[in-house]
Amino acid sequence: MNPLSGLTVVEVSSFVAAPLCGMTLSQLGARVIRIDPIGGASDVRRWPLADGGASIYWTGLNKGKRSATIDLRSPEGQDLVRRLIVEGDGIVVTNAAGLSWLSHDRLAAKRSDVIHVQLLGRGDGSTGVDYTVNAGVGFPLVTGPADHAGPINHVLPAWDVCCGLYAALAVVAAVRRRDRSGVGARISLALEDVALATAGNLGLLTEPQVNGTQRERLGNAIYGQYGRDFTSSDGARFMVVALTGRHFRDLVEVTGTGAAVSALAGALGVDFDAEGDRYRYRDVLSGLFATWFADHTADEITAALSDTTVLFERYRTFAEVAAGPKVTANPLFSRLRQPGVGDYFAAGMPAAFDGAHPEPAPAPALGQDTADVLTECLGLTAADIARLTAANTIGKDSA
């Protein structure tokens, strides 16, 4: 039994944050019903695509869900969605803005303990996506080489991911409160607020307020610690991190730079057991270590550092990772046959419960569960399904 077995969640969503929330709840055992307009929402054909045209992106974020397609503009279609929520477990997650028929107030009028999660771009209700939110928070101006003048966007939609996981946590917290007190919840969660909270929690917004300074560009160095990238004699690149005094001493020993580092510490009057001093003089230290890396192959570096406490990893491409043991020999991953995409190693739930990761299930074909969902959840008859299909209120099953 997964932790959320027996719970039903209705998801009306697209893109990353809301679908990730639904998939996370599904991986924890909930039955998640994704509702799309007939023909699919705007993310149904989002790249990358498999050879047959199926969206690898869409199937990746909708694993294990059930899919129903309903005309969300028709009054009867809207009523079907409301009934799925109200007559089910009363939980809906959506990032669809401006749908008054799906609002908390409309749903709470029919079920007072409804749990309604609305994902927004910004806290004032205006629109925003990960990349515009990120631009307005500050991260692109401290990302990249120290001598770079313009912004550098990261490729990870970090705020979408964080927002989706916060939303899943909010659902679980609201269900627990409702189980104890019978009270529902009206939850709003803005992408920009997640980004701002994260920047604040990490001190990036506190530093200019308190110290009058702000984070500088560091390239691949780590702020406040010793860490940077090095290149081997055969062209491989490694990220090396020394968070503690022991890490640093091991790095000095393995690179044979003990005498030079001691002389440098004496000349500067510093103690390299202190992380602040390691950070402050990171460039000159890196110049000492770089020679050792440049004189050794990637295999030699890996063997030598593996016998120490130094934190390190070789930079790898996605293709290298997908073909390697981090995926193929990892219990987090299992073989999945995804119609339209093919057979591949897919990740399950990252959290292991009682030593096991909940396994992934294939994503549905768009609308494949429409009739079954309406029959099981609302008690509709075959005649009802036929009438709704003929009226284009619901989509035809795609299975």
C-alpha positions, 0 to 999 in steps of 0.5 A: 500500500502506497501512502496515498492509496485510496485518494482521488485527485482531479488535475486540470493543468498543463506544462510543468508545475501542476502536472508534476504535482499530480504525478508526485501524488500518483507516485505516492499512490493517489488516483490522479485524473488529468482533465484535458480539453478535447484534442489536448492542452497546449503541452500535448505535443511539446518537444521532445517528440518520439519518432512517431510524434508522441511527446516524450515531455508529456508522457514523462510528466503524466506517468501513472495518471488517468486521462479524460478529455472533456469540452471545458467550454460547454456548461455540461462539460464544466458540470462533469468536471465539477462533479468529478471533484465534488462527488469524489474526494473533493481535491483539485489541482489546477494552473488554469487561470480565469476559470470561474466555474472551477473556482474554490467558491463555486466548488465549496458551494457544493462541498464545503470541505473541498481542497482547491489548489490554484497554481499562479504565475505571480502572487497578484494573479498575473501571468509568469513562467519559469524563465520570466520569473527567473529573470526577475529574481536575480539568478541569471545575473550571477550565473556564468563566468565572472567576466560575462556581462549579460544574463545567463538562463539555466536550462532547468525549470527550477521554479516549476519543479519546486512549485510542483513539489510544494503543491504536492506537499500542500495537498497532503497537508490539507488532506491531513488537516481535513481528516482531523478537523473536516475543514477544506482548503483554498490554496494558492501557490505562485511560481514567483513566490516560490522563487522569491522564497528560495532566494530569500531562504538561501540568503541571496535577498538578505545579503543586500538588505543587511550587508549592502552587498550582493552575490558575485558571478563565480563561474563554476566556483562555489560561494563561500566554499572551495570548489571548482572544475578541473580538466584532465590530461585527456580532456575530461572535466571534473567538479571537485568540492572540499567542504570541510578541513578534512576534504581540503587536506585530502585534496592537498595530499592527493595532488602533492601540493602540501609544501606549496599550500603550507608556504602560501598559508604562511605568506598570506597569514591564513588558515586553510582549515577555515572555509572562508580562507579557502574561498577567499584564495580559491584562485591561487589554490586552484592554480596549484591543484590544476597542474596535478589534474592536467598531468593525469588521465580521467581514470587516474583522477577517478581512482586517486580521488576515490580513495579520499574524502574529496567530493568529486564527479566527472561532468557527463552528458545526458546520453552518458548518464542514460546509458550508464549505471546511474540509470541502468543499475539504479533501483529508482529506475525500472523498464517501462513500455510507454505506448508511442514512445517505446521501452526505456528506463523510467524513474519512479518515486525518488523517496523509497518507502520501506526500502522500495521506490514506488515504480513508474506506470505508463502515461495514458493516451490522451483521453483514453480513460474518459468513459471509464472515469465517468462511469466509475466516478459518476455512475454514467451509463453507456447511453450517457457516454454515447450521448455525450460523445455524440455531442462532443462534450467528451472526447472519444477514447484514444486507447 
